[in-house]
Amino acid sequence: MKKLLCSVLLFGITINLYSQKVQLDSLEPFISQLMEDFEVTGLSIGIVQNDSVIYSKGFGSRKINKNLPVDENTIFGIGSISKSFTALTLGILVDEGKINWDDRVKDYLPYFELYDSYASENFTIRDLLTHRSGLKEISGGSLWYHSDLSREDIIKKLKYLEPVSGFREKPAYQNVMYLVAGEIVNEVTGTSWDDFLKKRIFDKLGMKNSTSISSVRESNKNLAFPHVWNENFKKTPVNQEKGDNLASAGFIYSSANEMTSYMKLLLNDGVFEQDTLISKKTIEEIFKPQIIYPIEGSPFGNEFTSYGFGWWVTPRNNDKLIEHSGGIDGMAAKIFMIKDLDIGVIILTNISKEPASFLLKAKILEQLFEDKSLDFYDTVKGYRDKRVNSAPKIKTRIDNTSPSVELNNFAGIYSDKMYGDIKIELLNNKELEISFSHSPIFKGKLAHWHFDTFEVDWYDVRVPDGYLTFNFNSNRDVLGISFDQESLLDVDFSEINVLKN
């Protein structure tokens, strides 16, 4: 009995070594310095603890060089944090007995088909939510990124994506499977995933400005504008893509203030202001490790880091760190909760490819865990300064080379069996232009580089310049093209196999 009592006391001492609170008096000076050092246009943060909002505030501007201040109600894109909302909508249907986590996808969406027939027949809702399809990371991005393809169109094209590992063998992060998950909600309820989300979650939580519909978000007068870096590392605002075709995986917009209500629901086991939206059992299943998936090393992740349903889960000493990040063009977000301390934090920014939300998360966790190993601000800033100040890479052309055939022979319609048509057109009898039929963002000039390789100067600042090589048969007939193109956040060009019609 004495041994047991000592163990309990020691356990209590271990827990109480943590400050268990965010040091709010030092938070704002840190945010100000962070925004200056990393050129963050706008940032909003919300913190909840013990079922109360203890901090909610905005900083900076909604748009560069404009007097449009960010506040706690400014809406930002939350990116892949949207996946957790999709898991929650499915969880509500589980509670109602309308679906089970291990139901087959084809029982709801008969048109769902993957490259591997066994996977197609046996793929479950649980598989959709845990990134274990066997596909490569971000597979299928070219189908939805800035495209006019509908949700059903995209799902019907998944059968062309070749896996790189066995079904359920190992995880690889996906967006398209969460799109499928959202369409199951549509099929079961007879209403769109967007409407179900609004009525059963947003309205119940008082999240009146949160939305997954682009037209609604664009009508909000307190909307943050996305910003990206161009090739000269100059910050520029861009137009946000609609994203409606991938809303259930990455295109919810919300504010720091409204996301605090979401965190209160989750930390309180599905109850919000004495109203039970979802059962404690289902919340526990959503947060339960489903597949080992360590994406970060120490001090954030460890060998036990796992993925639940739309959440990364990491045991840390006697606590459970539950988190997810989100990134779309010009937006970056971070949400994390410490269940045992009843603390949740949401960070929203309108600049992409900057570690601001990551460093703010690290600072808060450093305070909560009193762990100096989480302080690597200076190291990250040093890397960033070196990248910004480094001389641009010199591109070397091979002089005195020419294409194998006249430019007009390259013009025509090319096709990828998954994506569809890609057009190459001869302009003014002296230069080529490429355009993707479903994705206006993929359009640009082709400048001769060497032999049959051309540099692609994409018109949109979000797409880095790449290279395209024309392939021939022995008769010098153009067969197709190959891309040497840097992958975007969600598009892998190596998945496209383009042949000339």
N, C-alpha and C positions, 0 to 999 in steps of 0.2 A: 504493500500500500504506500509506504514511504517512497519507494522507487517511482511508482506511478505519479505521486504528487510532485516529486522533483522534476520528472519529465514534463509534466504539465506546466510547472513554473518556468522551466527553462524554455519551453516552447513560447510562453507568453513573453519572456524577456527578449527572445529572438525577434518576435513581431514588433515589440515596442522600441527596438533599436531604430526602426525606421521613423522618419518624421511624420509620415502618413498625411502630409498636407503639402500643397503647393505654396511656395513662398511668393505670394502675390506682390509683395512690395519690391521684389527684385525682378519680377517678370517683365514689366513694361520697359525698363532700361535695356534689358536683354533683347527684347523684340525690336526696339528702335535701332540698336547696334546691328542686329541681324539683318534688318531690312536695308540698312545703309551698306553693309559689307557685301551683300549678295544682290543688291539692286532689285529688291522685291517691290513690285508696284503696289499691291494691296494684300492685306492679310486680315483674317478674322479668326478669333479663337473663342471657344466655349468650354467651360469646365464645370462638371457636376460632382458633388460628393454628398453622400448620405441623403440622396433624393432631393437635393437642393442645387440650384444653379449658384455657384460661388463666384463665377467670373464669366462675362460675356462682353466682348468688345471688338471693334474693328480698327484697323490702322491703314494709313496710306490712301491710295486713290484707286477708284474703279477702272480708270484709264490713264495711261501715261500722259503727262503734260496737260491734264484736265483737272479742274476743281470739282471733282466728284468723289467726296470722301466715302470711305468704306466704314460701315458700322456693323453692329452685331446682326442686323437683319438683311445685309447685302447677300444676295444669292450667288453662289459659285458652283461650278461643276464638281461633284464629288467623285467622278470617275468610277473606279472599280469598287468603291464602297457600296455602290448600287447593288452589287451582288448579294450583300447581306440582306437587303430589302427583299430581293427575290426569294432567298431562302425563307424569309419570314412569311411571305405570302403563301408559299408551299406549306410551311408549318401550320398555318391557320387551317388549310384544307385537310392536313393530317388530323388535327384536333377534331375537325368536323366529320371525320370518317370517310371523306370523299376520295382520298388517295393514301397510299402508304409509301414510305421512303424507298422501299425495294420493289415497287411496281415497275414493270417494263415500260420504257418510253413508247414503244410501238403500240402499246395498248391504248394510248391516248393520241399519238400522232403517227398514223400508219405510213405516212410518207417519209418518216425519219429513216434514213439509210446511210450507213457508213461504208467505207471502202472494204472493210472486213465483214463478211456476212455473219460470222459468229457474234461479233461485237454488236452488230445491228440488232440481232434477235434477242440479245441478253442485256443490253444496256438499260440501266435502271435510273430512276430519279437520283438515287444516291450517287451513282457514277457521274451524272451531270454536274453535281455540286462539288465534286472532290478532285477534279482535274486528272482523271486516270483513264482517259480515252485511248492512250497510246499515240496520239498525235504529237507533233513537236510543239514547242512553246509558241504561243500566239498564232497558231495555225488558223488559216482562213481569214486573216485580216484584210486581204485584198477584196474580199466579197462585200464587206460592210463599210470599210473606211471611206467616208465621203462618197458613198455610192447611192444609186437610186434603187437598188434592189430591196424588195420588201423582206419582212422577217421570214415568210414562208419561202420566198425565192432562195434566200440564203440557206435555209435548212435543207432544201432539196438539192443543193449543190455540194453538201458536205461529203457525199459519197465519192467525190473525186480526190479528197485529201488523203494521201497515203500516210499510214502510221509509221513511226520510227521506233516504236517499242511495242511490246505485247499489251493487249487489253488488260487493264488493272495491274500492270507490272510495276509502273512507277509514275509519279505525278509529273505533269508538264502544264504550265498555266494556260488556261483557255478563256476566251470570251464567248465564242460561238455556242458552247454548251449551256451557258447561262441564258443565252437567247432562246434556246430550245426549252429550257426550264420555264421561262416566262410564258411561252406559248402553251405549255401544259395547263397553266392557270387559266388561260383564255379558253381552252377546250373544255375544261371541267366546269367552269362557272358560266360559260356563255357570254362573258363580258371580257373586254380587253384587259390584259395585265395592268395597263396604266389606270383604267377605271377602278379595278379591284384594289390596287395599291392606294389610290386616293381615298376610296370610301372606307376601306378596312384598316388603314394605317394612318395616312396623312390626316384625314378628318378627325379620327379618334384622338390623335396626339396634338391637334391644334396646329399642325404644320401647313397653314393655309397658303403659304407662298412656295412650298416645295412642289416640284413637278418633274415628270419624266417626258413631258410633251414639249417639243421645241417651240411651237407657236405661243404656248402659255408662258414659257420662260422669257421669250423675247419681248413680251408685252410688259414685263415687270420693269418699272422705272428704277429699281434699285439693283440692277444687274451688273455684275463685274464683267469686264471685257478681258478676253484671253490675250496673253502676250507671249511671244516666242523670240528667240535670238536668230538673227540672220547669219550668213556665212562670215561676216565681219564682226560678229559678236556685238551687234547693235540690237537693242530691244525694240520690238515693233508689235503693235496690236494686230490681231487677225480676226476674221469673222469665224465664229464658232460653227462647226458643222452641225447639221440638224441632229443627227444621232438617233432619230426615232427608231430606226431599224435595229439598234443595239441597246435600247434604253434599259432593258432588264439586266444588262451586263456592265453598263458604264455611263449612262447619260441622265442620271437623276441630278437635278440642281436643288440646292438647299442652302440654308444659312446656318451660321454658328448657333444662333439662338434657337432655331427650330431643331437642329440636331441634338441639342441638349435634352429635348423631350424624348428623342429616340433613345439616347443613352440611358435616361432614367427608366424607360420601359425595360430595356435589356438588363440593367443592373438590378432591377426590382422583380426579376423572374417573370416578366410578361404582364405586370400590373402597372397601370398608369392612372394616378389619381383615383385609386380604389376601383378602377375598371379593368377587368382581366381581358386583355386582347388575345392572349395566347397562353397556353398552359406552361407551368414550370417544367414539366416533363419534356415538352418540345423545345423550350429554350435550352435545357440541359443537353439535348441531343444536338442542337445546332452548335453549341460550344464544345461538344465532345470531340476529342481527337479522332478523326476518321482515317487519316493516312499520314504517315511520317513525311514531313515536307519541310526540312530546314533550309530556308532561303537566305538567312543571315547568320553569320557566325557570332561568336561572343563579341560584345557583352549582351546584344539583344536576343539572338537566337542561341539554340544549343542543339545537341543531338536528339532531344526529345520534342523539338518544335514540330508541330503537326498542323494539318488543315482540317477545320471542321466543315460547316456549311457556310461558306462565304467569310470565314475568319481564320487567321493564323492564331494558333494557341501555343504559348510557351510557358512551361512551369519554371518559375524563378524562385528559388528558396521555398518559402511556404505560400507563395502567391501564384496566381495564374494571370499572365499577361495576354490579353485578347486584343487583336489589332488587325488593321488592314490599311493599305494605302490606295490612292486613286490618282490616275493621271490621264488627262486627255489633252488635246492641243491647247497649250497656253494656260493650263490649270493643273494644280497639284494639291492633293489633300492627304490628311493623315488622321486616323481615328484610333485611339487605344483606350482600353479599360483595364483596370486592376480589380478583378471581381471581389477579392477578399478585403480590399480596402474601400470598396464601394466608390471608386473614383473613375471618371471618364473624361476624356479630352478629345475635342475635335479641332483641327487646324485646317484652314482653307486659304489658298493663295491663288493669284491669277498670273502666275509666271511658271513656265515649264522648264524642266532640266536644271533646276536649282535645288540645293539640298536644304532650303530654309525650313520646311515642315519637319524634315528629318532631324535637324539640329535643335529645333524647338522641342520636339519630342524627347530628344536625348537630355536636354537641360531639365525638363520636368521630371523625367525618371531619375536623373542624378539626384535631384532634391528628395524625391520620394524614397528612394532606396539608399540615399547617402552613399553613393558609389561613384568615386572619382574616375573610374575606368570609363564612364560614360561621357567624360569631358574630352572631346576631340575637336572642338571648335577650331582651334588654331591650325590643326593639321588639315582639316577640310578646307579652310580658307586659303591655306598655302597652296593646295592643289588647284583650287579655283583660280587664284591669282596667276599661277603659272600658266594655266590654260588660256586665260584671257590675254595675257601679255606675250604669249609665245608667237613667234613669227608664223604666218600661214604657210602650210606645206606647198612647196613648189611642184607644180604638175609638169611633167616632162613629156612632150610630144616627140614622136619619131619623125624627123624631117624627111622630106623627099619620098614620101609614100603616098599611095593613092588607092581608092577602093578598087575592087576587082571588076566592078561593072559600073556603068553610068548610073547617076543618082536616080533616074526615073525607074530603073529596074528594082529599086528598093521600095518604091511606093506600092501601096496596096492594103488589103485587109488581112490581118493576121488574127489568129484565134488561139485561145487557151480553152480546153474543154471544160474547165471549171469556171473560169471567169467570164469568157465570152470574147467579143471582138476588140481588137486593138488596131487603130488606123495609123498608117504612116503615109504622109502626104508630101508631095513635092511642091514647094512654094517658090514662085518667081523663077522656076527652072534652075535654082541654084542652092536651095537649102531644104532640109527635111524637117518635118514636124510630126511628133508622135502624140496620140491622144487615146485614152482608154474610154471605151463606149459608156461604161456605167459610172465612171469616177472623174468628174471634171478636174479634180486636183492633179491628176496624172496627165499633164499636158505640157509639152516643152519642145524646144528646138534641139536638133541633132547637129552637132559640129564635128567635122571629121577630126579624128584623133590620130589614128594610124591604121593602115591597111583597111580592114573591114570593121573596125571598131570606131564608134562615134561617142563623143561625150554628150550626155543628156543634160541640158540646161532647163530644168523644170521651172515653169513660170511662178509657181507658188513657193513662197519663202519657207514653208514648212518641210518641203521635200529637198533633201540635200542632192547636189548634182551627182550623177552616176555615169555608168558606161553601158553601152549596148553594142553587141557584136552580131553581125549577120552571119548566118551559117549557109553553106552551099553544098550541092552535090558535085559530082565529077564533071558535069556539064555546065557548071557555073550558074545553075538555077538557084535562086534564093529559096531556102527551105524554111527558115525561121530565124528567130532572134534569141539571144541569151543575155540576161541582165547581170551586170556587176554593179549592184546598187546597194548602198547601205540600207539596212532595215530601219524602218521607222519604229515608233513606239509600239505599233500593233500590226505592222505589215512586213511580211517576209517575202521578198521578191523571188527567192530561190524556189518557191512553190509554184511559180508560173512557168509553164512549158509552152512557149508560143511558136506556132507553125503558120506558115503563109498559106492562105486559102488558094 
